[in-house]
Amino acid sequence: PGWHMLPTLIAVWYVANLFFNIGMKRSHALLPDVMLLTSLQMMAGGLALPAAFAFGSDLDPARWWAWRRQLTVSSVLLLCGTLCTNVSLVLLSVSFTHVIKTCEPFFAMVIVGVWDHRWPGATAALATATTVSGVLVASVSQRHSAGKASDLSAGIAVAMLANLSLQLRNVLNKRLMQLSPPAEAADDRLLSKNGEGDPEELRKGVGEDDEPEEQQRRGGGGGAVPVGPMKPAELLLVSLTAALPMQLALHAGCCGVSLMLRTAPSESRYAHYADANPLWILVPPLSFVAYQLASIGTLARVEPVLHAVLNAIKRIIVIGLGALWMLEPVSFGFGCGATVAIGGAAAFAISSRVLVSHAAHARLALALALVLALLLTAYTSGAFDAESGLPSPPPPETPTRLPSQSHTVPRHQHHATSPSPRKGGK
């Protein structure tokens, strides 16, 4: 349902995410505190829920209580993924962060396979391997051209943890937004694991053909039986509101630790944006809620793996426009790895939704194998290492310092050598 809204939701999702990433850089230059920026984003979500109530949105607190355990898990995953994403955006460049997060289809594929026992075909698996290989090559190229290897390693690990958390949340949210028989079976598994009742009794208690009022009446008595699916906006706003106190507690704990250790305030690597308009601080929280609403609206209309692929395709826009906007240098190996990673994500989408015949799958698999072989050959031969050495010539930008040093050195030498002749004269 609502497929006519899908293009609009995807467009809002992409544009709002671009503004979020650009705004995060400028906000971090003005407020170099990731925990504070994350708290502001969660506060924006917490304020959106009462605003939705005020505007008369269809919200049902009885559903929230019925799904309270699943909503708690979804809120924890949302907070973990958001915080890790914000940290990775600070440790890494915009373009490199999104190249790493192109691995999302891999995480979604594994999670859906473990959850539903539905594993992809050989073409989809090869496309995922191509995506991961492209990400790794881009990572190695960026490591050689970056100055801080430790920060880069931490950024890669944090970005991967964000992938895992957000894809787990997407699969869980998809179950919470479904009421079809397969979704009810999955929900029954959740309920039986939580010890909330017998799935057969739950099926008898709530029928598919019942009116929503009848489902509400039957499920509302015990308060532990889900009475229907969560709506996308409702699910997101409740998750953000539940994540807000957890984020504030983490923020307070970090502040307490920093005061005890007397750590110096961190300096932003984007300090050259310190003269940005202070209104940029409002851009990440507002765009965060906007792109999260569009993202979960898209998830309600597609499968989790396809949602992850759409998220990976979004990286094309964010990588390209983000690099142009931030004037970030992109090495040859980085560009090759990013292109292969995004191409693998696109091939995954084609193999899952477009190709039908075995011959078409075989041709795509052959093309992916050739690209993967060329990429690995170039990497093992050191071609990307040779190219990544080219960005190192920028150190010649310090010639402006060398002349000043060359002028001062002779002066020091004059002062150092002039006493000797005087001593000799005396």
N, C-alpha and C positions, 0 to 999 in steps of 0.2 A: 504494500500500500504506500501511496505517496511518492511513486517513482517520478512524477512530473516535477517534484521538488528537489530531486537529487542533484541536477546540475547547479542549481542555486546554492544548495548546501555545500557542495564541493568548492564552489567559487568563494563563498564566505570563509570556509575553512582555510583555504590556501592564503587568501589575502590577510585575514586576521592573524594567521601564524607568522606571516612575513613581518607584519608590524610588531608582533610580540618579540621576535628575535632581534629586530633592529632596536626596539625600545629597551630590551634587556641590556644591550651594550651601553646605551646612553644612561640608563638608570643606574647601572653598576658604576659608571664613571662618577655619577652624582652621589650615589649611596653605595659604597663598596662593601655591601653586606648581603650575602646571598640569603641568609635566613630572614632578614628583614624584608627583602623583595618577595620571597616566597610567602611570608605572612601577609603581605599586602594583597597578593593574588588570592589567597584563601579568604581574606576578609571580603574581597569583592564578590566571591561566590556566596559567602555567608549573608551578605546584604541583598543578594539577588533573590534569595528564597522569600523573605518577607515582602519584597517588592512584587514577586509573582503572586503572593497571596493578596496583596492590595489591589492588583489589577484583575482579580477574579479568575486566576488560572485554575484549571481542574487538578487540584492536589488533594490527595487522600491520606491523611496521617495513619489511618488504619492499615493501609498497605505498607507504610514504612515500618510499623511495629511488626507486621507479619513477616517482612523480609529483614528484620533487624540484624540478624547474624550475617547474612550475605551482604547487606549494605555496609556493615562494619568492615568486612574484608575488602570490599570494593573501595571504601574510603582510605584504608591503610595503603592499598596498592596505588591509588591515585596520589596520595601524599608522597610515597616513596618515589614513584616515577617522576612527579613534578619536581621534587627537590633534586633528584639526580640529574634531570634535564637542565635545571638552572645552574647546577654546579658545573656540568660539562660545558655549558655555553660560556662560562667564565674561564675555565681552564683551557678551552680550545677555541679555534676560530669558528665563525658561524658556518662556513662551508664545510669544514672538516667534521664538525659535530653532526651535521645532517648526512654526511657520507656514512659515518658509523651507524647512524640510526636507520640507514637503508636496510640493515639486517632484520628489520621487524618482520618481514614475511617468513623468515626462517623460524623465528620464535613462535609466530602464530601457527605455522604449519605443524611444529612439534607439539604445541599445547593442544591444538584441535585433534591431532592424531592420538595423543594419549587420552584425551577426554572422551572423544566420540569413536575412537578406533577406526577413523577414516584417514588413511594415509594417501598422499598424492602419488601420481604416476611417475615414471622415470623422467619424463620431460620436465615436469615441475620440480623434481628433486635436482636435476641438473641445472635448471635455471636458478634455484636457490644456491647451489654450490658456486655458480658463476658470480652471483651477487656477493656472497661472503668473500670470495677470492678477490674481487675488485675492492672491497672494503679494506681487506688486509694489505693489499698493495698500496692503496692510498695512505693507509696508516704508516707503513714503513717509509714511504716517500716523505710524508709530512714530518716524521720523526727525524729524518736526516736534515731537513731544512729548518726545523725548529730549534730554538736555543735551549729549552727546558725539557729534558727527557723525562724527568720525574713527574712534572705536571702533566706531560702528555700521556704517560702511562696511567696516571690516576684518572685523567679525563676519559680515556678509552674504557677503563673498567667501569666508571660511573655511568657512561653513556650506555654500555651494554646492560648494566643493572636497570637502567631506565627502560630499555627495550623489554626486558623480561617482565618487569612490574606492570607496565602499561598494556602489554599483550595479554597477560593473565587477567587483568581487569577487563579488557575488551571481551574476552571469551565469557567471563562471568556476567558482565553486563548484558551480553547478547542473550544469555539464558534468562536473565531477569526481565527482559523486554519481550519474551516470547510466551505464547500460550498454545502453540501447536502441539500435537501429540509428542513429537520428539523432544520438544522443549520441556513438556510436562514430565517426561520420563527423566530428563536430566535434573529437573527440579526435585523429583522424587528421590534421586540419588543424594542430592544435597541434604534433603530433609532427613533421610534415613541415616546419613552419616552424623547429622547433628542430634539424632535421637529424639526427633520431635513427633514421631508417629509412624504408623505403618503406611507405606505408599498405597496399598490397595484400599485401605480405609479412606485415605485422602482422595483417591479417585472417585470413590463412591460419594464422598461428602460434597465435592464440587464438580458439577457436570459441565461439559463443553457447551451444551445447548441452553444452559441456564442464562437468564438475563443478568446483567451486572448487578442489579439490586438483589437478586436471589443469591448470587455468589457472595455478595457482601454480607447478606444475612447469615448464610451458612458458615462463612469463614470468620465472621466477626465474633462469634460466641466464645471460642477458645482463645483467640488472639494469637495462635501459633501456626495457623494454616494459611498460606498465601491465598488471597482471594482473587488474584488476577495479576496481569503483568504490570511491571513498572513502566511508566511513560518516559521517553528519552529525557526531556527537560527536567522532569520530576526526579529521575534517578540521578542526574548530574548535580542538581542543586542540593539534594539531600546529602550526596556524597561529599560535596564541598563543605557544606555546613558541619557535617560530622568530622571532617578532617581538620577544621579550623582549630578546635581546642587541642588536638594532638600537635599541630604545628606550633601553636603558641607555647605549649609545654616544652617542646624541643628547643624553641627559640630562647625561652627563659633558661633552660639548662645550659645551652651554649654560652649565653651571656654570663651565667654564674661561673662556669669553668674558665672563661677568658679573664674574668675579674680575679679569680683565685690565682691563675698562672701569670697574671699581669702581662698578657700578650699585647704586643703593639698592634694598632689597627692596620688592617690589610690595605695595601695599595692596589688600585685597579690597574690592570694592564691596558685599559682603555681610557687612561687619564687624559688623553688628548681630546676627549669629548667632555671634559669637565666644564666647558663653557656652554654646554647645551642648555636649552630652555628647561627650567625646572618642571614644566608641564609634562615633559617626557616621562616623569615618574609615574604618571597616571596611565600611560599607554600600555605597559605590560599587564596590569590587573584587568583593565577593560578588554583588551584584545584576548587575554587568556580565557575569560569567561565566554567571549564571542566564539573563539575557535573551538573551545570544548563543546559548546552547544551545537555548533555545526558538525563537529566530528561525531558526537553521539547520535545526532539525527541521521547522519550517513550510515552509521553502524546499525541503526534500526532497520535500514532498508537493504543492506548487503550482508554477506557472510564475513566473519572475522578475518579470514585470510585475504579476501578481496579488499577489505578495509585497510589491511596492512599494506597491500600493494598500492592502493590509492595514496596511502600515506608516504610510501617510498617514491611514487611519481611526483608527489608534492615537493620532494627534495630537489627536483630539477629546477623549479622556480626559485626555491629558497637559496640553493647553492649559487645559481647564476646571478640573480638580483642581489643577494646578500653580499657576494664577493665584489660586485660592481659598486654597490652602495658604500661598503666599508673600505674599498680600495685595498683589498687583501691580495697579496701575490699568490699565484697558483702555479706550482711547478708542473713540469711535463708528466712526471710519474703520478702526481696527485690527479691531474686531469684525466689520465688514462684509467686509473683505478676508479675514479668517480663515474666515468662514462660506462665502463664495464659493469659496475655495480647497478647503476640505474637501468642499463640495458637488460641485465639479468632480471630485475624486478618487472620490467615491461614484458619480457618473455614469459615470466611466470603468469602474468595476467592473461596473455594471449593463449597460453597452453591450457589455462583453466576455463576460459570463457568463450574463446573464438574457435580454436582448432577442434575439429571433430574426427577427421579421417586419420588412420594410422600413418599414411604417407606424409601428411602435413606434420604430424608429431615427429616422425623420423627425420624430416628435413630440418626442423627447428632444433632437434637434439644434436644433429650433426653440426649445425652452425654454432651452437653453444659450445660443443666440444672443441671446435677449431679455435674459437675465441679464447676459451679457457687455456688451451695448449699454448697459444701465442702469448697470452699474458704471463703464464708461468715460465715460458722460455725467456721472455724479456726480463723477467725478474731475476731468474737464476743466472742469466748472463751478465747481470750488473748494469744493464742499459739504463734503468731508472736511477741507479746510484750515480752513474756518470752525469745524468741530466740534473739530478738533485744537487750535484756539486756546483752547477751554474749559479743558483741563487746566492752561493756563498760570496761571489764577487761583490755584493753590496758592501762588505766591509770597506772597500775603497771609498765608500761614502764618508769615511772618517778622515779623508785627506784634509777636510776643513780643520780638523784638530791637529794634524801633523804639522802644518805650517806654523801654527801658534806654538806648538811644542818646539819646533826647530828654531824659532826666533828666541824662545826663552832659554833654550839650552845653551846657546853661545853666551848669553848674558851671565848665566850661572857659571859657565866655564871661565868667563872673564874675571868674575869675582873670586873664583876658586884659584885661578892661576896668577891673578895680579899680586896677591900677597907674596908669592914666592920671589918675583923679581925684587920686591921691596926688601924682603929679608936678605936677598942676595946683595942688594945695594948697601944695606946696613952692615 
